[in-house]
Structure formats: structure tokens, C-alpha cells
Amino acid sequence: MPEPVEALVKRIESGLRSAHAVKMQRLAEGIARIKWPDRFLDRHFNIQGRNNEEQTTKGWPDAFSPDDDGRIHVVEATRERQSWYGHIDDDLAKIGEGKDIKLASYFFVGGYPDHKPSVEELKNYRKEFKKFGVREKDVTILVGQDLAEELSQPQYSQLCQTLLDVSIVPAAFRALQPGLLWDQALASFQPTAEDFHKEIVWEPPLLTEIVSSLTEQSSAVLVRGHGASGKTTLAQLLCQKISAGVFYYLDLGDADYAGIDVAAALSDMIEFGGRNVTFVVDNIHLEHETALRIYEHWRHNVRPGKSNIVLLGREIKSAKGTSFADLQPSILRAQGDALLGISRRLLVRAGFGSVAPPTSVLRSWISTFGGDPDDLNVSVDLIAFGAACERRLADIANGKFQLDASDATEAVRSRYIDPLSEGEIANLIRVAAFAQFEMALPAIALPNPLLGFPISQAMNGLVLQDEHGMDRRRVFRLSHPAIGSLILRAAVGVDKQKERLAGAIGDPATGLQLLHWLSAGNEREEVLKQLETSLNSLAWLGNYHGLQPVVGIVKAGYRNDLMDASFQDRLAASSSLSEVYITERSVHFLNEFHLLLDRLGYRCVLETVKRITKEHQPLILEKLSQSTISDIDLFARTHPDGYDYLRQIDAHIWLETQASLKQPPPSHVVNAARRLEEQGLERLGSPAVASLILRPNASEWESRHGPSDFSHLGHTLRFGHDVAVDDKRRFLEIFMSTNWLDNQYALTKPGILAASLMSVTNYLDEELWSLLHRQSLADRVRKQLSSIEGSQKRLIRSLALLGGASLVRQPLDLAGVSWPGETPVADAINQRAQTGNRAVLGMYEVQLWTGVMAMAPFVNAGFKLPPAASAAFFERLVGSQPPTDQANAVRERLLGWLKASEKEGWVVSRAAVC
């Protein structure tokens, strides 16, 4: 299912803004191959617009493919803002001049997204090409917005990913399509894609109400129901009913010991949200805190983009329904109409005609599979009913409607247990024993882990397999938890508590997860007892590859007070620890382990970690060299010898890694780079920050995973000052189509904003300053200057902000501003001069003086500066060493103004301003 066009086009436009010329040529070639495979796939494709080193060349056309009749199919591309039409005119001239050039077709791509040729312009160009024998239908011109809309089609997803860094597939959510939600649907009990297509799936009355809510846009819907009441099927029906919408689905029941990747889910909602998009979050009762984070993120960051959210959860407290955050629930109850719908679907699927049981039969069915038919809050177990109904389908088709609970049990036994071997039956029973808690079991917790589920998984879809964690552990769960109780009844003589205890002993992570669901009682006490023995023995440690599960187990064990006083000594001495540590592929989880050890005070284990890393230094350095800057920064701060390892990272390998690695949010990258800079490791920080400029992405700067503000932009330009001017221009242009700069100018604290603007002046090429100009910055300066009276601190910050804005040559309308008098300005200058070491030039002091300089043309004639403080600042400024040529230009400008003022006896006059 494709992403909503509006949201995807916007992200593609952002990618086009940052695409350099070679990427645009490769993009045009890729579109041509996909759009006209008969012209370009099966023929020799001649590339002339770039060489093997991926540099642009002067060849014309950029690319072409010969036709059988000697004519050529031409592909041309440009990313220039204004000259796309001139480019086409030049091409027409070249065709006219080249007597031997005969065109079969012409395809032109213009990348800058602010343009959209009119219908009349396109028509005129086709007529011009027709003069050279090219049919109008064989002339295709995609410029700007037209190009972005073309690329939003699913066949171009790989091109968007590789050339524009625009992700098409969400990381945590997945596309929701009716009948295709499960990897292998349990054909008997869950509706199939064909059932949805034939429209034989029961539609609860609640469906109409929810559809109406979602058509309003920016809606939130909470649906609760008892087990096996049809909640997930309802979500699929919504997807079917709102055909113009796009639905993304996240099942919180898929969480493992590490939990759901919440950061990925929140990121998905930002990147894939938009009008007509609905995010469906299932099983919120299993991960309440996670669900709450997702919902609050939707409310504050995603809802303004017109996305909807549907939250599905089990009703676990009351008949009237349990609220969630600020939402009241709609209750889904499977009653008589649901039973009619289920029986009809199964009858039609089996080839029988539809039969309508009388009301008395429906009441009897409700009584058997739900409870009191007179209770308005009753809800039927649709899984049990479906199993029983399937077993008696022939009887029902002939008007024999008698069903009882044993029919469901017998149906499950004959269909799902009898065909299995003893070993697989044992595995199935173990999984079923945990189903009431909706837990997935790792293979290690099964009686026969190597056997798995050859029939239950591959043949009938009863058991589903997932992979959890960085170590990709196989975990198994039933296709619907409600089937678990039927399996246990059908197997006869099963002690489910013993089964759960055996699973907890086999895998401590499973046991610790089980504790979350067990209330006080004999089973909980027995599990605690066995877990305490198992955890302290450390026999489990060798069963894991990597530290992610180990961190989760130790955290939960400590939280439940299961580790004895000597646990850390045994862990430090364990022969398995080294293997688990070095097989961990992610530096992120190395850091998680270090943090946990520090938090628990396990100093002797940290000493063992020091020894392990020293023994495997080349491997550790390889992992660090291939990690993000955030991960190596945290490694340095959590490992006892962390910075020593960072100093040994190969600069060339690090540079290559950062050029291709997906970076954390800009705020994380910049903050890490600044900490490394303090340790003399700028060589590691600069390449990571530079990658933000070289691979710009506007959405990364939005408020997710922690906000990235204007100070981060200033530091990005500082660390990346050696990046080519054109690359910096493409980077800054990504903000032109967003409100990010306006928001930063309006909300950033004045002192931080002033400092960041000065950093921009010092490190950004002057020709690019205009890309940061906004009316919102001018408005903020004027607003700040209007509130300075009575507060020296506000005066200092306001003048500093004025100075920063004037240095980047932001157009300012300062007419009518009420300027401060000599005394407040003198007090401010003296206050800044007396802060810290008088022999050192402070950046805040420089910012204040640039503001005073910018104020000079507007104050009354004869405005006098404090002589001693002014002379002292002048002396420090003369002795300063600016970090860049741009900073030196600011210094020279300020020195010139101060010299002129000194000649006037430190009286500021308009003539003194340079």
C-alpha cells in the first residue's frame, strides 16, 4: 500500500532540493529505465553526462539509447533553479544544429521543486520538438513538483531510497491491508484476504461510527473489547471501508524483552504521517506506557499534519470501558449479529448457502460461548465459536444448529493436534500455556527447541514465528491468543502452571516477563524461587549471543531482588561473559551494559570488561569505527578506558563510515561532537556533523527524538565549515519549504540565538547568509528591543541579538524603536567587561558590542560610550585571533567602528559607523 501522496511528495521535494547534479542525472536515467523499459532496458544505454568517478561532464546528451532506425532516445537533467527552460532551449538549438542527430523521444528532468511548468508551456515545447520529427506524446518534461509527484509512485521507491534518501517503508509500523495482516492467517478462524474481497466479513455496528470519525481528519479513536471480540478484524475493515486512506499498523503484542522500538515508531509517524493517514496501534493493554508515549507523540507532533490514530486494546476492568489518556472508549462486543456474520462467512467459504438461525438459536450460542444472552454487556469468544461452527458446518447448513463447547475442543484437537508428532505437541502445549498472557516464547523455552513447529507453523498457520532483538532470536506465538485455552482443553490433562514454570526455567527472560503477569500466589512464588536459583547460577549466560537480552535479564532480576550478594563476582568471573560481550554487534548495547554495571555498582565486572576489550582491541576498534558518533561518545563516557579507544580509531575508516551511515538526530550528533571536541577529538566529530550537511533531510530537524534547535544549526555550520559551498547551499535550502527556521527565530532564547548567529557569521560563507534571512527574525529582533526597559539582562541579550542579526545582514525595520539611553548601555558594557578574565575576549561581550554598533545609526547625536570599558575592549579585540576569515572580517569591521568612535572621544555618531 503506498504512502499518502501529499506526505510523500513533500519528502521527495526535500530530497530533490539537496540532490546534486550527478544524482539528478542518475535519477533521470533510473526513471527512464523504469518508465520506458522497451527504450532503455534492452538497448545499450550511453551515459555521457557523468564519468566513472561520478563527476559531471560536458557530453550531450546526458544519456541516450539508440533505436533500431538510427534515431536516439534522449535523457537530459538539470538541478538549476531558474534555467530549466533555458536548458531545454539549448537542447533544441543543439538538435537544430546537429544535422546527424535524429530524435525518437526526449525526456527531461528538472529537479528544483519550486517550479511547475504550466500546461501551455509544456504544450509549446512539445510543438517545438515536433518540428524535429518527435511525436508530441514522446516528449516528456518533468520539472519540480511534476517530478516529485511522478516519483511518489511505488515503482520508484528504490530510486527515492538510494538517490534521495527518502524512506518508503516504515521501520516499526507496517502497511495494513485486509486479510494480509498475519504472515500466515489461521484460515479457519481469521478472515482471509478473499473473505474481505468477497465482503463476507462481519461488520460490527461500531464500524460506521468509527469510519465517520476518521473522515474528519486528525481524529483519535479508542476501541476496547474482550478477548476474541474482533478488534483486529475491525481495523482491517476500516482499511477496506476508507479506500482513499492509508493505514499503518503496529502490534504492541510483538514486544520482546527489549520492548518495542519506540524511537522508530515515533519516527515513522513523523515521516509517514499526513492527510488521510491512520496509524493503528493494537494491544495497548500489553504495553500501556509505550502506547501512551505513542499517543502523546501523535497529539503534539503528528496530529497537526491531519493524521488519525486508532488505539485497540482489551477491556480488562469494567463493562462500561476503561479510558486511555483523554480518550473514552468505544466498546466492541461480539453478540448475536457477530455470530450470524461468522457462521455466514464460514458457510459461504465452504460452498454452502447462507442460513439464518432463529433468535432462539442465537441466544443458545451466546449462552454457550459468551454468557447471559440478556446481559447487554455480554461478549462472545469468536475464536471458540468459529472452531465449533466449522466442525458442525454441514449440520448448520441443514438446519441443525446445536453447538456446545466440546465442539470447539474437538475441532481444535482434530485439526491442530492429531496431525502432530509428540515432540511438536509438547511444543504447542508450551506455547499455549503462555497464550493467556499474550507472550511469545523463544525456542530455548520449548521442550524441543530444535524441532520447532514444522506442521503448526508451515502447514496450517497456527503458530507464527518472529525474530526479536539484535541477536534475531526466534520466538513463537499462536496466531490468536484465544486459541490457547482451546488447545489446552483439547490436549487433556495439561497442567498449564507446570508448563509455564518449565518455560521460565528454560529461559530466564521468559520467566521474568511472566512475573509481570502473575499476581501474588503459589505460581508466582514458585517462579520466583526457580528464577532466583537459575539467575544466580549464570548457566543461562552462554545461551545468548550479544548483550541485549543479558541487559534485560539483569535489570529485571535486580528489580525483583533475585540476585544474591555475590552475583557480580560470579558474573565477573564467568567464562561466558567474554563471548557474550565480543559477539555483541551493536556498540549501543555495549553502552547499555556499561551503564547498567555502573548503575548497579558492579565495579569488578567493569574491570573484567576492561580486560575483555583489551584482549580484543582490534575487534572493539572495528565496531567503534562503524558506529554512530552518539554511540562512540557514550562508549567513551561509560567504558573506563573509552577515550583511549576513540583516539585509536582510524580516521580514514571513520570518515568513510560517517559518509554512508544513517546518523542520529542532529541534536544528538552535534552534542556528541562538542563533547568529543572538548577531549581533543574534533577529527571524529567533524565528519559526523558534516554528513548532516552532505545528506540533508529536513524531517530530521523536526522535534522528534529530542529537538534540534538553532544552536545545533550554528554548530553544524561551524563543524562543517570546510564542506563545499554548493553542498552547504543545498543543505540550507531544505529549510525553505518548512517552518523550522521561523519557529527557531520565534522561540529560541535570545542569548542562544545571538550566539548562534555570530557562529554563522564566523563560519558560513557570506554568499549564503541570505538563505537564513526571514521576516520572523526581523520581527523577533524588534519584539526583543521593545521589552528592554528596566532589565539589564534583557538589554544585554536584546542588543546581542540585534548584533547577530545585523552581522548576517538580515534586513531590519527599526523605525520607531525606543532605544536605551547612555547610562543603561554603559552599565551593560561595564557588566559584561567585568565578567570573567578581563584579559580574555568573551564571545558574549563581542555580541553585545556588535549590537551597540548596529544601534549607533538610530541613537541621538552625542551618544557616549563608557571610555575605560570601551578602550579595554578595543585592546582585547586588537589582540584576539579570529578562528576564520569570516570572523576576522567581523573583527575588522568592529575595530574600524571603535577607532572612529575613539576619535570622537568615544561619542557615537552616524559617521563613525562603517
Residue pairs with C-beta under 8 A, 6 or more apart in sequence:
1 175
1 176
1 177
1 246
1 247
2 8
2 152
2 153
2 154
2 246
3 152
3 168
3 246
3 272
3 274
4 245
4 246
4 272
4 274
4 275
4 276
4 277
5 149
5 152
6 274
6 275
6 276
7 272
7 273
7 274
7 275
7 277
7 305
8 152
8 166
8 168
8 274
9 145
9 148
9 149
9 152
10 274
10 737
11 166
11 271
11 699
12 148
12 151
12 152
12 160
12 164
12 166
13 113
13 145
13 148
13 737
14 166
14 696
14 697
14 698
14 699
14 734
14 737
15 160
15 163
15 164
15 165
15 166
15 697
16 79
16 111
16 112
16 113
16 144
16 147
16 148
16 164
17 112
17 113
17 696
17 730
17 733
17 734
17 736
17 737
18 164
18 695
18 696
18 697
18 730
18 731
18 733
18 734
19 27
19 79
19 111
19 163
19 164
19 730
20 79
20 726
20 727
20 730
21 56
21 77
21 78
21 79
22 50
22 54
22 55
22 56
23 163
23 164
24 77
24 78
24 79
24 109
24 111
25 49
25 50
25 56
25 62
25 63
25 77
26 50
26 163
27 77
27 109
27 111
27 159
27 163
27 164
28 62
28 63
28 75
28 76
28 77
28 107
28 108
28 109
29 40
29 45
29 47
29 63
29 75
30 156
30 159
30 163
31 107
31 109
31 142
31 150
31 151
31 156
31 159
32 39
32 40
32 63
32 73
32 75
32 107
33 40
33 41
33 45
34 155
34 156
34 159
35 107
35 140
36 73
36 105
36 107
39 65
39 67
39 73
39 104
39 105
40 65
40 73
40 75
43 65
43 66
43 67
44 65
44 66
45 63
45 64
45 65
46 63
46 64
46 65
46 66
47 62
47 63
48 57
48 59
48 60
48 61
48 62
48 63
48 64
49 56
49 57
49 59
49 60
49 61
49 62
49 63
49 76
49 77
50 56
50 57
50 62
51 57
60 91
60 94
61 72
61 74
61 75
61 76
61 91
62 75
62 76
62 77
63 74
63 75
63 76
64 72
64 73
64 74
64 75
65 72
65 73
66 72
66 73
67 73
67 104
69 104
70 102
71 102
71 103
71 104
72 101
72 102
72 103
72 104
73 103
73 104
73 105
73 107
74 91
74 103
74 105
74 106
74 107
75 107
75 109
76 87
76 88
76 91
76 106
76 107
76 108
76 109
77 108
77 109
77 110
77 111
78 84
78 87
78 109
78 110
78 111
79 110
79 111
79 112
80 87
80 110
80 112
81 112
81 114
81 115
84 108
84 110
84 112
84 115
84 143
84 144
85 117
85 121
87 108
87 110
88 108
88 125
88 141
91 106
91 108
92 128
92 129
92 132
94 101
95 101
95 103
95 132
96 132
102 132
102 133
103 129
103 132
103 133
103 134
104 134
104 138
105 134
105 138
105 139
105 140
106 129
106 134
106 138
106 139
106 140
107 140
107 142
108 140
108 141
108 142
108 143
109 142
109 143
109 147
110 141
110 142
110 143
110 144
110 147
111 144
111 147
112 143
112 144
113 144
113 145
113 147
113 148
113 737
114 144
114 736
115 143
115 144
115 145
116 143
116 144
116 145
116 146
117 141
117 143
117 144
117 146
122 141
125 139
125 141
126 136
126 139
127 136
129 136
129 139
130 136
130 139
142 150
150 156
151 159
151 160
151 164
154 168
157 168
157 169
160 166
160 168
161 167
161 168
165 695
165 697
167 271
170 248
170 268
170 271
170 272
171 261
171 264
171 265
171 267
171 268
172 250
172 260
172 261
172 264
172 265
172 267
172 268
173 248
173 249
173 250
173 265
173 268
173 269
173 272
173 279
174 248
174 249
174 250
175 246
175 247
175 248
175 249
176 235
176 236
176 239
176 247
176 248
176 249
176 280
177 193
177 236
177 239
177 247
178 191
178 193
178 196
178 197
178 201
178 236
178 237
178 239
178 240
179 185
179 191
179 192
179 193
179 194
179 195
179 196
179 197
179 236
180 193
181 232
181 235
181 236
181 249
182 190
182 461
182 464
182 479
183 461
183 464
183 465
184 457
184 461
184 464
184 479
185 191
185 192
185 461
185 479
186 460
186 461
186 462
186 479
186 480
186 483
187 460
187 461
188 346
188 386
188 387
188 390
188 411
188 415
189 382
189 383
189 386
189 387
189 390
189 479
189 480
189 483
190 233
190 479
190 480
191 201
191 233
191 236
191 345
192 349
194 349
195 201
195 345
195 349
196 236
196 237
196 240
198 348
200 344
200 345
200 348
200 349
201 233
201 236
201 237
201 341
201 345
202 230
202 233
202 337
202 338
202 340
202 341
202 342
202 344
202 345
203 237
203 341
204 230
204 234
204 332
204 334
204 337
204 338
205 337
206 223
206 234
206 330
206 331
206 332
207 234
207 237
207 238
207 241
209 330
210 221
210 223
210 234
210 238
210 310
210 330
211 238
211 241
211 242
213 219
213 221
213 308
214 221
214 238
214 242
214 245
214 278
214 308
214 310
215 242
217 275
217 276
217 306
217 308
218 303
218 304
218 306
218 307
218 308
219 308
219 309
220 295
220 298
220 299
220 303
220 308
220 309
220 310
220 311
220 327
221 308
221 309
221 310
221 311
221 327
221 330
222 311
222 313
222 323
222 324
222 327
222 328
222 329
222 330
223 231
223 234
223 310
223 311
223 312
223 313
223 329
223 330
223 331
223 332
224 231
224 312
224 313
224 314
224 315
224 321
224 322
224 329
224 330
224 331
224 332
225 231
225 314
225 315
225 331
225 332
225 333
225 334
225 379
226 314
226 315
226 333
226 334
226 379
227 314
227 381
227 481
227 482
228 334
228 381
228 382
228 383
228 384
228 480
228 482
229 332
229 333
229 334
229 338
229 379
229 380
229 382
230 332
230 334
230 338
230 382
231 282
231 312
231 313
231 314
231 332
232 282
232 312
234 312
234 332
235 247
235 249
235 280
235 282
235 310
235 312
238 247
238 278
238 280
238 310
239 245
239 247
242 276
242 278
244 276
245 276
245 277
245 278
246 276
246 277
246 278
247 277
247 278
247 279
247 280
248 268
248 272
248 277
248 278
248 279
248 280
249 280
249 282
250 260
250 265
250 279
250 280
250 281
250 282
250 294
251 282
251 283
252 260
252 281
252 282
252 283
252 284
252 286
252 287
252 290
252 291
253 282
253 283
253 286
253 438
253 477
254 260
254 440
254 466
255 286
255 287
255 290
256 440
256 468
256 469
256 473
256 475
257 468
257 469
257 509
257 512
257 513
257 548
257 549
257 552
257 553
257 556
258 468
258 469
258 548
258 549
258 552
259 287
259 290
260 287
260 290
262 290
262 293
262 294
263 705
265 294
266 293
266 294
266 297
266 301
266 704
266 705
267 704
267 705
269 279
269 294
269 297
269 298
269 301
269 302
269 307
270 301
270 302
270 699
270 702
270 704
271 699
273 279
273 302
273 305
273 307
274 305
274 306
274 307
275 305
275 306
275 307
276 306
277 306
277 307
277 308
278 307
278 308
278 309
278 310
279 294
279 298
279 302
279 307
279 308
279 309
279 310
280 309
280 310
280 312
281 291
281 294
281 295
281 309
281 310
281 311
281 312
282 312
282 313
283 312
283 313
283 314
283 438
284 291
284 311
284 312
284 313
284 324
285 313
285 314
285 316
286 438
291 311
291 313
291 324
292 324
292 325
294 309
295 309
295 311
295 324
295 325
295 327
296 325
297 704
298 307
298 309
301 702
301 703
301 704
302 309
303 309
311 324
311 327
313 324
315 321
315 322
315 329
315 331
316 322
319 377
320 331
321 328
321 329
321 330
321 331
322 329
323 329
332 379
333 377
333 378
333 379
334 370
334 379
334 380
334 381
334 382
335 366
335 370
335 378
335 379
335 380
336 359
336 362
336 363
336 365
336 366
336 373
338 380
338 382
339 362
339 365
339 366
339 369
339 380
339 385
340 356
340 357
340 362
342 382
342 385
342 386
342 389
343 355
343 357
343 389
343 396
344 354
344 355
346 386
346 389
346 390
346 393
347 353
347 354
347 355
347 393
347 396
347 397
348 354
350 393
352 393
352 394
352 396
352 397
353 397
355 396
355 397
355 399
357 365
357 396
357 401
361 401
362 373
363 373
364 401
364 403
365 380
365 385
365 401
365 403
366 373
366 378
366 380
367 373
368 403
368 404
368 405
369 380
369 381
369 384
369 385
369 388
369 403
369 405
369 408
370 378
370 379
370 380
370 381
371 378
372 378
381 482
382 482
383 480
383 482
383 483
383 486
384 405
384 408
384 482
384 485
384 486
385 403
385 408
387 407
387 408
387 411
387 412
387 483
387 486
388 403
388 404
388 405
388 407
388 408
388 411
389 396
389 403
390 411
391 407
391 408
391 410
391 411
391 414
392 400
392 402
392 403
392 407
395 401
395 402
408 486
409 486
409 489
409 490
410 490
412 483
412 486
412 487
412 489
412 490
413 490
413 491
415 460
416 428
416 456
416 460
416 462
416 487
416 490
417 425
417 428
417 487
417 490
417 491
419 455
419 459
420 428
420 455
420 456
421 451
421 455
423 447
423 448
423 451
424 448
424 451
424 452
424 453
424 454
424 455
424 456
425 491
426 446
426 447
426 448
427 446
427 447
427 448
427 451
427 452
427 453
427 456
427 476
428 453
428 456
428 462
428 463
428 487
428 491
429 487
429 488
429 491
429 494
429 499
430 441
430 445
430 446
430 447
430 499
430 502
430 503
431 441
431 446
431 463
431 476
431 477
431 478
431 484
432 478
432 483
432 484
432 485
432 487
432 488
432 491
432 496
433 484
433 488
433 494
433 496
433 499
433 500
433 503
434 441
434 484
434 499
434 500
434 503
434 510
434 514
435 477
435 478
435 481
435 482
435 483
435 484
435 485
435 487
436 481
436 484
436 485
437 514
437 517
438 477
438 481
439 477
439 510
439 513
439 514
439 517
440 466
440 468
440 475
440 476
440 477
441 475
441 476
441 477
441 503
441 507
441 510
442 468
442 473
442 474
442 475
442 476
442 507
442 509
442 510
443 449
443 450
443 452
443 473
443 474
443 475
443 476
444 473
444 506
444 507
444 543
445 503
445 504
445 506
445 507
445 510
446 452
446 476
446 503
446 506
447 502
452 465
452 474
452 476
453 462
453 463
453 465
453 476
456 462
456 463
457 463
457 464
457 465
457 476
461 479
462 478
462 479
462 483
463 476
463 477
463 478
463 479
464 476
464 477
464 478
464 479
465 474
465 475
465 476
466 474
466 475
466 476
466 477
467 473
467 474
467 475
468 475
469 546
469 548
469 549
470 546
470 548
470 584
470 585
470 586
470 589
471 544
471 545
471 546
471 548
471 549
473 549
478 484
478 487
488 494
488 496
497 523
497 526
500 514
500 523
500 527
501 523
501 526
501 527
501 530
503 510
503 511
503 514
504 510
504 511
504 514
504 527
504 530
504 531
505 511
505 530
505 534
507 540
507 543
508 531
508 534
508 535
508 540
508 553
508 557
509 549
509 552
509 553
509 556
511 527
511 530
511 531
511 534
512 531
512 552
512 553
512 556
512 557
512 560
513 556
514 527
515 524
515 527
515 528
515 531
515 556
515 560
518 524
518 527
528 560
528 562
531 557
531 560
531 562
532 562
532 564
534 540
535 553
535 557
535 562
535 563
535 567
536 562
536 563
536 564
536 567
536 570
538 570
538 571
538 574
538 576
540 553
541 550
541 571
541 574
541 576
541 577
541 580
542 576
542 579
542 580
544 550
544 580
545 580
545 583
546 580
546 583
546 584
546 585
546 586
546 589
547 580
547 581
547 584
547 589
547 590
547 592
547 593
548 584
548 586
548 589
548 592
550 580
550 593
551 589
551 592
551 593
551 596
554 563
554 596
554 600
555 596
557 563
558 600
568 600
568 602
568 604
568 605
569 604
571 577
571 602
571 605
572 602
572 604
572 605
572 607
572 608
573 608
577 605
577 608
577 612
578 612
578 615
581 590
581 593
581 609
581 612
582 612
582 616
582 619
584 590
584 593
585 623
586 631
587 623
587 624
587 627
587 631
587 632
587 635
588 627
588 631
590 623
590 635
590 639
591 631
591 634
591 635
591 638
593 609
594 606
594 609
594 635
594 638
594 639
595 638
596 602
597 603
597 605
597 606
597 609
598 606
598 638
606 640
607 640
609 639
609 640
610 639
610 640
610 641
613 620
613 639
613 641
613 645
614 641
617 645
617 648
620 645
621 645
621 648
621 649
621 650
624 631
624 632
624 635
624 645
624 646
624 649
625 649
625 650
625 653
625 654
625 657
626 653
626 657
626 661
627 635
627 657
628 661
628 663
628 664
628 669
628 688
629 658
629 663
629 664
629 668
629 669
629 672
629 673
629 676
629 684
629 685
629 688
629 689
630 664
630 668
630 669
630 672
632 646
632 649
632 672
632 684
633 672
633 675
633 676
635 642
635 645
635 646
636 642
636 643
636 645
636 646
636 676
636 679
637 675
639 645
643 679
643 681
646 676
646 679
646 681
646 684
647 681
649 684
651 683
654 683
654 684
654 687
655 687
658 687
658 688
658 690
658 691
659 687
659 691
659 694
661 691
663 669
663 688
663 691
663 692
663 695
663 700
664 705
665 700
665 704
665 705
665 706
665 708
666 692
666 700
666 701
666 708
666 712
666 713
666 716
667 705
667 706
667 707
667 708
667 709
667 712
668 705
668 706
669 688
669 689
669 692
670 689
670 708
670 712
670 715
670 716
670 719
671 712
672 685
672 688
673 682
673 684
673 685
673 686
673 688
673 689
673 715
673 719
674 685
674 715
676 682
676 684
676 685
677 685
682 719
685 719
686 719
686 720
686 722
689 715
689 716
689 719
689 720
690 719
690 720
690 722
690 723
692 700
692 716
692 720
692 731
693 716
693 717
693 720
693 723
693 727
693 728
693 731
694 723
694 727
694 731
696 730
696 731
696 734
697 734
698 734
698 735
698 737
698 738
698 740
700 708
701 708
701 713
701 735
701 738
701 740
702 708
702 738
702 740
709 744
709 748
709 752
710 741
710 744
710 745
710 748
710 752
710 753
710 756
711 748
711 752
711 755
711 756
713 744
713 756
713 760
714 755
714 756
714 757
714 759
714 760
715 756
715 759
717 728
717 759
717 760
717 763
717 764
718 759
718 762
718 763
720 728
721 763
721 764
721 884
725 765
725 767
725 768
728 764
728 765
728 768
729 768
729 771
732 768
732 771
732 772
733 771
735 741
735 771
736 771
741 772
741 774
741 776
742 774
742 776
744 753
745 753
745 774
745 776
745 777
745 779
745 780
746 776
746 779
746 780
748 756
749 797
750 780
750 784
750 797
750 798
750 800
750 801
751 797
751 800
751 801
751 844
753 780
753 801
753 804
754 797
754 800
754 801
754 803
754 804
754 847
754 851
755 800
755 804
755 843
755 844
755 847
756 804
757 801
757 804
757 805
757 807
757 808
758 803
758 804
758 807
758 843
758 846
758 847
758 850
758 890
760 769
760 772
760 808
761 769
761 804
761 807
761 808
761 886
761 887
761 890
762 882
762 883
762 884
762 886
762 887
762 890
763 883
763 884
763 886
763 887
764 772
764 886
765 886
766 886
766 889
769 808
769 809
770 809
772 808
772 810
773 808
773 809
773 810
773 811
774 810
777 805
777 810
778 805
778 810
778 811
778 812
778 813
780 801
781 798
781 801
781 802
781 805
781 810
781 812
781 814
782 812
782 813
782 814
782 817
784 794
784 797
784 798
784 801
784 802
785 798
785 802
785 814
785 817
785 818
785 819
786 817
786 818
787 794
787 798
788 794
788 795
788 798
788 820
788 824
789 818
789 820
792 824
792 827
792 828
792 831
795 820
795 824
795 825
795 828
796 828
796 831
796 832
796 844
796 848
798 851
799 825
799 828
799 848
799 851
799 852
799 854
799 855
800 844
800 847
800 848
800 850
800 851
801 851
802 812
802 850
802 851
802 854
802 855
803 847
803 848
803 849
803 850
803 851
803 852
803 853
803 854
804 847
804 850
804 851
805 812
805 854
806 812
806 850
806 851
806 853
806 854
807 850
807 890
814 858
817 858
819 855
819 858
819 859
822 863
822 864
825 852
825 863
825 865
826 865
826 866
826 869
828 848
829 848
829 849
829 852
829 865
829 866
829 869
829 870
829 873
830 866
830 869
832 842
832 844
832 845
832 848
833 845
833 869
833 872
833 873
835 842
835 844
835 845
836 842
838 872
838 876
839 876
840 876
841 873
841 876
841 877
841 879
841 880
845 873
846 877
846 894
849 873
849 894
849 898
850 890
850 894
852 865
852 908
853 893
853 894
853 897
853 913
856 863
856 897
856 908
856 909
856 910
856 912
856 913
857 910
857 913
859 908
861 909
861 910
862 907
862 909
863 907
863 908
864 905
864 906
864 907
864 908
865 901
865 906
865 907
865 908
866 906
867 905
867 906
870 898
870 901
870 902
870 906
871 902
871 906
873 898
874 895
874 898
874 899
874 902
877 891
877 894
877 895
877 898
878 895
880 891
882 888
882 890
882 891
893 914
896 914
897 912
897 913
897 914
900 911
900 912
900 913
900 914
901 907
901 908
901 909
901 912
903 912
904 912
